[in-house]
Structures are given as C-alpha cells and as structure tokens.
C-alpha cells in the first residue's frame, strides 16, 4: 500500500501553526495558556473546543474530537489523508514526495503479525483435536457434558483440551526455533529464565479460543480440570491480544442470525456458551478483567442497550460500580445500560439451564436502569427525608452528572437529582465542590505531594483551558487503583494512608474514571520524553497483566524517535489504540507537573513495575513445578530487594 513518508508528515506538522490554521476557519479566543472556541464539530453554546499551541493539537471537551493539523483538515473540510497533507504542504511551500510503495519494514511487520495469527490458528486446531483424541480427554469430555454442553455448541466455540504435560503443543505443532519464539510472543509457551527452555503455558485445561472482531484467534482461556490454581488462566498481553479491549463471544454472536439491539455482559466463558446454547446468543464476557471504557465503546458500536449481569453479593456490587464508572463516558444519547443482579447462588449458566431463557428475560425486565442504580447506590445510608441527607446526595452525585457523552442524558440525570434533592439546577451547580488540593506527606516538602497528583499545585485555574465544563477542568488526577507509593503504601489502601496522601476521587469533578498506571506514565512521557533514556522501563513488563501496559511500551519506544512533545503526540495518534487515546489527549491539555515531580513519580512507578515483574516471574517458576533451587532463591532475593527499594522514599 502506498504511503506518504512519515518523516515528511512530521516535518510538515513541525512547520504548521495549528492555532493559525484553525483560527482562519474557527475564530479562537486566548484563554490562559491555550485557545478556545465553540466546537466546529457539534452544536454548543458554551466553548468547549480547546487548542494547545505548545503541543499542537486540539481537543473538544464536549464531543471528544481531537487531533493535530492533519486530523483537523480531514474532519473540518472532509478530506482524506493525502488531500489534507497536500493542502498543508501547499500552505507551507513544501513539495509532497511521491507516495512510496510498501517498504520491506512494512512487509516484515505485516508478515510477523500474520505468522502469529497463523500460529494461533494452528494451536486452536491442535487443542480441538486433543479434545477428540488425547488419551486423557475423557475427564474434559465428562466436565463439558456435566455442564450440559452439546457437541454442536462445543464446535461453534471451538472448545478444546490441553493435555497434561509440558511439551504437547511444542511437539504437536512441530515448532521450529523461529516458531518457538513466535509461540512465546503469542502467549502459547513460557520460557524459563534459568535454562532458557520453553514449555506449554496451558496444561490439563479446557481451552476456550478468543477471537477478534474479524474472527481471528488472538488468544486463549483455560479452565483447570481438578483443584489446580489458577482456576482460569488467560493468554498474556501480546501484539494481537489486549484483554482490556476484547470481548469473548462477540464474533460468535455477530455470526449468528440474531439481530437483537441488546447485549448481555457476563463474567465467564461458560456463561456465554450456556446462554448461547439455550437461546440467548446475544451475550459476551470480559476476559478476566473489569469492564473498561474500551469495552463500553465497543459494545455501544454494536447495540443500543447493554445488560450487565452480576452476582448479588458484595463482590458483584463492587464490580457493578466499577462497570458503571467505565460505562458513563461512553454513554451517549439513545444508549441504555441496565444492571441485573442475580439471586444468591445463581449465575447465568445455572439460571438458563434450570429455568430457561424466559427466567433471564424476566429478570432483565426488572433490572435497574443505570440512572436508577447510580442514585440508589449513592443514596445508601442516607435519609432523603432530611435536609442533611439530600445535601449529602447532591454532593456525592454531582461529579457524575457531567460524565456521560450524551448532552440529553446529562440533562436528564441533572433533572433526576433535582427531583431527589428538591433543589433546582442552579442550586445544584452552586453545591459542586471545588477541586481539592493534595495533602503533602510528612516525609516530603510541601511540593512533594504533587509527585503523585498529576498537575496539582501549579497555579493554573480555569483560565488555562478556555471554557470547558468546570469539572473537566480540574488539573488534578485521582490515583489509579493499581498504583503504589514510594513510602511503601500498597494498592490495598487503609483509611489512614488514603486520607494522608490520596485525594478523594469524588472531589475530582467529572473526570471520566481514574487513569490506569500505564496511562499516567504515558502522560508523564508526553511532557518529558527524555525520562525513558535516563530511566528505561524494566525488561519484559509487556507480559504483566496491567491495563494499557502495551500502550506504555509502544510510547516508550516512540520517545526514542520523537524528542519533541508535538512530534510524540503525532506519532501517538497514529497508533491503533484510538479508543484509549481520547482521554489521554484531554488529560495532556492540563498543565504539566514540574520535572522534579514527574521524575519522582516515574521512578516510583518503575520500582513498583519491577516488583510486579519479579512476582510474575516467581509465580511462573513455581507453577511450572520443580523449580531450580538456585534460580528460585535468586528470584526471591531479587524480589525482596525490589520491595525494599520500593518502600524507600526518594532522596
């Protein structure tokens, strides 16, 4: 495929003043360090369209439109990419080089990915074959029969079996040295660090192939037979598999004749398969992770109504609330979310097998709408017949009102809160809390606390961002749940250390869910790309099961090629992770933290990532059985030292 050379596009962007380009089409007003206007891509009365001259990109807080100069011309003037580049080149007095054919590097990258897809497809066929032919297959067959699965449904989902043993897949696929490396990359094999030998990742497990939206096998889930741990084992993050973005069963549903405008989201592979077999094909599952915003956007591209199924216990309630926070930013007008809590002891699998699909549909009709669940959850323990109770509900609920993408939905949520609190809209807005400043730790200076709260304490107010909704303009970021601190606080926060050094997320306005650790580190790199040269990421962290870790690794690589913020942002927007990038672009409009604070956060995070990497390596060794004592002891020693280092405050 012909392409305009990337270095030419980067040079062209470096010579283009985005403010001047946009101002010639949409009059801009200086607002602090940025410029603002009413968005040209959707109807609005209050300006929410912001242009950052230092980073040369734009973002709309209302509709989420974002991009650089090329992207603006493509969207505003309805041009394709070559046309937009040509117009910018003419404006800059530059000649667009002739489009080049696909390079050797392009072909090699495409070939590597295709080889990985082919290998994963061969592995799927191997596992399916083993369910029919392996000497140990009977226990797997008995398990599936006891769960009520038919041969037809097993074939539809390509259910397989990984026999006991460490080299069945290696021998079954006759893997060469090159394909062994591919199999490690694709998460099919695990490599021992002590002797560099490889062995099968999935052993003595029922195998569930995971397919992408094009039907390609991209990973596997394995359910252990017996009492082994973990009960379910998923493929790691790979170049083709990102569990925070994929939904099990989505491709199978799209291949069916079902044309429902509703999708059920359940927790397990067996729930998806059982519901499909019993007449509910419009069902998908997340892959061992909480529902993410990427999941939500993918779901809403398919249907207008999403039903989230949870157990009715405390764990189910916690999962439901996390899902609500992920779904809100993707909730546009015309979309609907319901929360279905199953009776004690029931899951979707047992429910439909024992009572039929009608029972599930009956529960669905009684399921809470998102707005109902939102206000009911926030009202727990409050007496709404009292002034104090209604005031407390208002303060708790206000940060959530600006999160939905749809303006009509936001307005209706505000009306519902007004009804519950008996306050008019103007009074509710006056009650909205101001952003809370972070509290410094006893062991640091008054500014050191900002090392963990991106952008706090720089003296920038609303004037820095034009006039987006006030809650979008809070420069502070709540800590992600997977982040730990230099003083030794873990992700299991106690009430004491949470009050001591962690801002209250509910006081953070309408930010659309906390950023993950990897996303926060990407933001640090956007402001200080040189950090990656001074303090590189630990080896092999792409194997860690952390959300967006693959994005962090990619951006770290881009930092070595693009040393300016504008060039790095341009390269970042070219990545194939657009659904993750939108809120990062918005967050990067906020004033950057001081370099010293950014370095402290970066070093602290590297310490925690090294601990996670060593913990994962130790788990792999122990699960492999009969580990080499010297290697096992060396890992334990390294882990102890890494944990000790992570507990030390930085000088």
N, C-alpha and C positions, 0 to 999 in steps of 0.2 A: 504494500500500500504506500503510495507516495506521501511524503511528509515534508513540511517546511522545517528546516533545521532548527532545533531547539535553541541553540546558541544565538541564532538570529532573532528569534522571538524575545529572548531575554534581553538582548541588546536594544531591541525596539522598545520594550517596556521601560528600560532604564532611561531612554531618551524622551519618553512621553510624560507629560504632566497631567495626571489624572484629574486634578482639580480643574485645570483649564479645559480639558476635554469635556468634562461633564457640565461645567458652568456654561459652556456655549450652547448647551441643549436644555439644561435644567438649572435655573438661577440658584446659586448656592449662597448661603449666609455663613460668615465666620462665627463659630461658637466655640470659644476656648481654643484648644489645640487642633480641632477638627472643623469640618464644614457640614452644614445640614441643609435639607430641603424636604418638601413633601415628596414622597416616593413616586417616581415616574412609572412604577410597575403595578401599583394598586391605588385605589381611591382612598384618600385620607385627608383629614382637616388639620391634624397636628403633625409637624415634621418628625419623621422617624427614620429618614434616609440620611446616613452619615458617611462622609468621605474622609479617610485618614491620609493626609498628604505625606506623612513620614513613611508609611508602609505601602502607599499607592494602591489601596483597594477600598471598595465601598461595601457597606452593609446596611440593610433595612431592618430595623427592629420590629417592624410590623409584619412584613411578609417573608422575611428571611432571604431576600435576594442579595447576592454577594458576588464579588469577583474583582478582576483587575480591568485594565483598559480594554483588552480584547473582549473579555466577557461582557462589559458594558455595551460595546458597539453591537455585539451579536444579539443581545437581548433587546436593546433600545431600538435598533434600526433593522432588526430581523435579518441579520447577515449570517452566513456560515463562517466557519473559522478562517479559511483562506481570504474571503472577502473582507473580514474585519482586519486581518493582518495587512492586507493590501492598502486599505484606507489609512491605517495608522502609518504605514511606511510612506505613502504619498505625503502625508502631513509632515512627517519628519524628514522628507527629502531623501529617503533610502530606497534602494532597489531590492525588491524581494528576490532572493536567489531562486533559481529554478527548483521546483519540488524534486526532491531526491527519491529514488526508489528505496524500498525497504533495505536496510543495511544488514550486514552479517550479524551485528549485535542484536538487531531487532529479530531476525530469524532465529538466532540461537536462544533468545529468551522465550520466544513463542514455542520453539521446539522443546525446550526444557519443561515448560508447563504442559504441553501436550503429552510428553512422555510420562509425566507424573499422573495425568488423568488416565492414561492407558494402563499404567501400573496399578492404580487404584481399582480400575475396572476389572483387571485380571484377578486382583485379590478378592473382589466381590464374588466373582465366579468360582474361585477356589473355595471360599467359605460355604457357598451354596452347595457345591459338590460334596464337601465334607459332611454336610447335614444328611446326605443320602448314602455316603459310602464309608465314612470313618468308622473304625471298629468301636469307638466309644460313643457313637452317635445316639444310641438308644436313650441315654439319660436326657439328652437335649430334646429328642422327639417326644419323650414322655412329658417333659416340662411343658412344651408347647401344647400338647394335647390336653394336659390338665388345666391349662389356661383357656381352653376352648377354641383354639385357633384351628382353622381349616387349612388344608393343603393349598387351596386356591388363594387364600389371603396371604399365606407364607410366601407363595410365589410372587404375588403382586408387590410385596415389600422386600422381596429378595432376601428373606431371613436365612442366615447361615449358621455355621458352627465352627469355632476354632478349637481343635482337639487339644488335649494336654500335651505339653512338650515345648521345647524351646526353639525348634528349627523346622516345624511343619511347613510354615509358609515359605521359608527360605528354600527348602527342598522342593516343595510343591510347585513353585514358580521357577525353579532352576535359575535363581538370581545370580547374575554376574557381579563382578566387583563394582561396576558402574551402577547397576540397578540396585545393589545393596545400599549404596549411598542415597539413591532416589527413595528407597523404601524407608530409610531413616528420616529423610526430609519429609516424606509423606506421612510419618507417624505410624507406619506399619511395623517397624523394628525399633529396638532400643539398643544403643551402643554402650557397652561397659567402659568406664573411664580407665580402669586399672589395666586391662589387657586389650582394649580396643575391639573386642569381639562383639558381635551383634546377636540378638535373639528376638523371637517373636514378642510383640507387645501384647497381643490378645491370645490368651491361653485358657482352655477349658471354659469357654464362654459362648452363650448365644450371641450371634453377631447381627447387628442392625445397620445396613448401609445407609449413609446420609447422602442425599442428593441435592444438588443446587437447583436453581430455577430452570436450568436447561436440561435437567435430568442426568447430569454427570455425577458420578460418585466422587465425593470430595473428602469423605472421612467415614469413620465407623463408631458405633457404640457397642459395648459388650456387656452382657449381663452374666455375672458369675453363676456357675452351677455348684451349689453347695454353700458352705459358710465362709468362703474366702472374702477378702476385702481388697479394694472397694467393691461394693455390690455392683455398681455401674462404672464402667471405665470408658471414657471418650477419647477420640483422637486429639492430640495436642493442636495448638495453632500451627498452621502450615501455610505455604504460599497460596493454597487454594481453599483452605478451610479456616473460617473465622466464626467461632461459635456464637459470638455476640450479634451476628448478623443473619445467621441461618435458622430456618425453621424446619424441623423434621415433619415430613408428611405433606409439605406444601406442594411439591411437584406431583406426588401421587394424587392429591385432591384435584389439581389442575388437569390431570389426565382423565379423571372420571367424568361422567356425564352430568354430575351435579352442578347446578348453576346458582347455588344459594348466594345471597348477598350477606351472609353471616359466616364467621369462622369461630370455632371453639378453640381456645388455647388451653392445653392441659400440660401436665408435668412430665409424663413418661412415654417412652416408645410404645409400651404395651397398651396404654390408654388410647393412643392414636389408632393402633391396629385393631383393637377390640371394638372401638366405636365405628370404625370403617366397616368391619365385618357385620356389625349389627345395624347397619342402615344409617349411620351418621358419618358420611365421608368427609364432611367439611370440618376437619379437625386437624390441628397441628400441635407441635410441642416445642418448647425451648430446649436447648441442649445442655442440660446440667448447669444452667446459669439463670439468673433472674431475667425477667422481661426487660429488654433495653429499648431505648428510643429508636435505634435502628430497626429492631423487631417491629415496633409500633408503626413506623413509616412503611415498612414492607407489608404489614397486614392491611393498612388502610389503602394501599395501592391495589389490593385485591378485592376488598369488600368495604361496605359502609358500616357494618356492625360487627363488633368483636365481643365475644363472651369469654371471660377469664374464669376458669374453674379452679377452685382452691378447696383444700380441706378446711373444715370449720374450726380447727384447733388454733392455738396461738401462733404456731409456725405459719399456718395458712393465712392468718390475718396479717402477719408481718410481710409475707410475700405479696399479698394483695396491695398493701400500702406502697411497697416499693414499685410494683407494677403501675399503680396509679400515677406515681410521680414520673415514671418514664413515659407513660401514655399521654399525659397532659400536653406536652409541647407539640405532639403530632396530631392533636385532636382539632380538626378543622370543622367548620360548619357543615352539617349534613352527615357527620360521622357520629357513631354511637358506641359506647362501651358499657357493658354490664358485668357485675361481679356475682358469680354463682358460687355460694359456699355449700359444699356437700354435707349431708348428715354425718354424724360420728361413725367412723368405721367404714364409710363408703368411699370409693373412688370411681371415676367414670367407667373403668373396666368392669368392676363388680356390679355397678348400678345397671348398666345396659344388658349385661349377661343375665342378671336375675330378674329385672323388671322390664327390660325392653327399652327401645329408644324413646317411647312415649313418656317414660318417667323422667328422662333427661329434659325433654322439651317442656314438660310441665314445670319442672324446677326453673327452667330458663324463663318462663313467663313470669315467675315470681322474683327473678333475680333483680338486685339493686342496679339502678342506673348509676353512672359514675358520680353525678351530682349528689344523688341520694347518699351514696356510700361516703363521699367526701365530707359532707356536712354531718352525717351520723358519726363518723369516726372522730371528727374534731369536737363533736358535742359530748363525747363520752365523759361522764363525771360532772357535767355542767348542768345547772338548773336554769333553763331558759326562761323560767317564770320570774327570775330575778334580774335586776339591772346588772349585777356583777357577772352573772353567767352569760348574758347576752354580749356584754362588753368583751369578755374573755373570748367568746366565739368569734367576734368580729376581728380581734387581733390575731387569732390563730388562722382564720380563713383568708384574710386579705392578701397575704403573699401568694396564694394560689390562683387568685382571680385573673391575673394577667398572663398566666402560663399557657392556656390553650391558644392554638394558632388561629382559630376562628373568632373574628370580632363579635359575631352574633352570640356565639357560645359564651364568650367572656361577659357580654352584657347580661345574658340570662343568668349566669352564675351570680353576678352582682345583684340582680333583682331578687334572686332566691335568698341571698344572705341578708338583703334589706328586709325581706319578709320575716326571716327568722329572728333578726335582732331588733326589728321595729325601728330601724334607722334609715333615713333617706341616703341616697348615694353620696351627696356632698359630705354628710357626717361621717360616712364610712371612709372616705378619702382622707379626711382630717385625722382619723384614728390610725392611719397607716404609720407604722413605726419607722423612725429614721434608721439608716444603716448603723449598726453597732461597731464601734472601734474595737480592735482586738486588745486583749489584755496581755501585757508583757510578762514573761516568765521571771521568777525570782532570780534565776541564774544568768539572765541576759540583760542587756541595756534596754532602755525604753523603746528602741527601734528594733531590737532583735526579734520581738514577737512577730514582726512583719515578714520575717523569713518564711513563715508558714501560712501567711494570709496574702495571697497574690494581690498586689496593688494597693493594699491598705496604707494609709498614713502618708500619702504623697501630696496632700493639699489640693487635690483636684476634685471639684464638685461637678454639679450638673452642667456647668458651662463647657466642660470638656467634650461633651457628646451631643451637642445640639439639643434637640427636644424629643428624645425617645421617651417612652413611658418611664416614670420615675423609678419603678422597681427594676427596670432593665439597666439602670444607670449606676447601680451600686458597684463601686470598684472592688469590693471585697468578694472573696470566694470562700464558701464553706469547705472544710476539709473533706476529701473523699473518705469513704468508709474503709478503704484498703490502705490508708496512709498511716505511717507511724512516725514518731518524732525523735529528735536527737537525744532527748533526755530519757529515753527508754520507754515512753508510753507506747503501748501496742494498740492494735486496732480494736481491742476489747476495752473501750474507754470506761473508766469508772466515773462516778458522778463528780469526784474531786478534780481529776485532771481534765475532765471535759469542761468544767466551769473555770478552770485555771487558764487554759491556753487555747481552747477551741471556741470560735464564735458559734452562736446559736444559728443553725441554718434557717430557722423560721424568721429570724431578724434580717435575713439577707434579701428581702424583697422577693420579686417574682422570678429569680433565676431558675431556669428550667432544669432542675435536677443537678446534683453535685457532679462535678467533673471527676473522672477517674484519675488515678495516679498518673497513668501514661499520658492522658490528655493534658494534665497540669504541667508535666515535664515538657511536652511539645510546646506549650505556651512559653515556657522559660527559654527554650531553644529559639523560638521565633524572635525573641528580643536579644538573646546572647548566643548566637550560633557558635562562637569560639569555645564555649564551655565543653563541647564534645571533643575538641582537640586536647584541652587541658585535662579533662576528667572523662575518659570514654566510658561507655556502658559496659557492665560485666559481660563476659562471654556467655553465649548460649541463652540469654534471657528471653529470646523469642520463643523458647519452649515453655516458658512459665504460663500458667493458665490465668493470666491477668487481662482484663478488658483493654483492648486497643494497644496491647504491647507491640503488635506487629506495626502499627502506625508509628509508634515511637522509634522503633528500629529503622523504619524507612526514612523518617525525618532526620534521624541522626546521620544517616548516610548522605542525605541531601545537603546537610550543613557543611560537609566537607567540600561540596561542589559549588555552593552558593553562600557567599560570605556576607551579603547584604540582606536586610530584612525583606526588601521588596522582591529581590530575586528568589529568596527562600519561599516567600508566600506564593509566588507564581508557580514554582515547582511543586509546592504542596497542593495547590488546587488542581494540578494535573494528575494527582494520584486517584486511584479507583476506589476512593472511600468517601465519596461526596456526602453521604448521609451523616457521617461523623464530623465532617469539617465545618458545617454551617455554624454550630455554636462555638467552635474554636475561633473562627473568624470574628464572630461577635465579641467573644471574650478578649481577643487580642486588640480590640479598639480601646480597651481600658488602659489607663496609664501604667507603664511598666514599673515593676518594683526596682529598687536600687540594685546595682550589680552585686554588691556585697550580700544583700539579702537573697538574691537569686542563686548565688554560688552556695550559700548555706543550705538552701532548700535542695539544690541539685545534689550536693554531697550527702545530705541526709538520706535522700531517696536512693542514691547509689548504694549506701550501706544497707538499706532495707532490701533492695533488689538482690544484693549479694547473699544476704541471709536466705531469702526465698529460693535463690538458685541452688544453694548448698542443701537446703531442706529437701528440695525436689530431687536432687541427685542422690541424697541419702535414702529417700523413700524408694527410688528406682532400684538401688542396690539391694535394699532389704526385701523388696517384693520379688526380686529375681531369684532369691533363695540361695543359701550357702555363699554369702559374700566373702571375698578375700579379706581376712582379718586385718592385714596391714592397710589395705585401701579403706576399709570400713573405719578403722581408727583414725586414719588421716582425715577422712571427711568429718568425723565427729570433732576432731581438734580444730579443723578449719572453721566449722560451724560455730563452735564455742568462741573462737577468736572474733569471728564476724559479728556475733551477737554482742560481745563485749564492746567492740568498736562502735556498734550502732547505739549503744547506751551512753557513750561519751558525748557530752556537749562539744561542739566545735569551738576551737580557740578563736 
